[in-house]
Amino acid sequence: MTTRLSPHFTLEELCKSGVALRHGIDNTPHGPERARIVENLTRLCREILEPVRAHFGTPFAPNSGYRCLELNRLIGSQDTSQHLKGEAVDFEVPEVANGALAVWIRDTLAFDQLILEMYTPGEAASGWVHCSLTGDANRGQTLTIDRQGTQPGLLV
């Protein structure tokens, strides 16, 4: 059964993970946190992913949305990751430079954290965009993370 979170995005695609599949991990939200995680993912879809899709006019699928603790640890992410709460999504939009995508989000949408990850200036398809959104006070923090480390702002 497909659970639609917004007109163009489903719970299943926000939980999809090749790493989880290869390791036999069930990466769907369960237990008492499920309702809150689905609410958070729905907010991400409506307030981040849908506006991005509408603006650029290009269908896309998120690379990573919700992550259960086991998956999050397996890929080496921190236990404080907003992916664990369904508050973060990593994505790219075909034919749109990731730097330009991050700048558009920064200049247009409300967000908690916007990270341009593993992006190389001049290489439009390099890296990806991480964007988080909370139901409370959002920080509006922008970062760039590359092989040299973490820098404030978007280095495009």
Summary of the structure (lengths in Angstrom):
residues: 156
radius of gyration: 14.8
end to end distance: 40.5
largest distance: 45.0
contacts: 478
relative contact order: 0.15
helix: 37%
strand: 21%
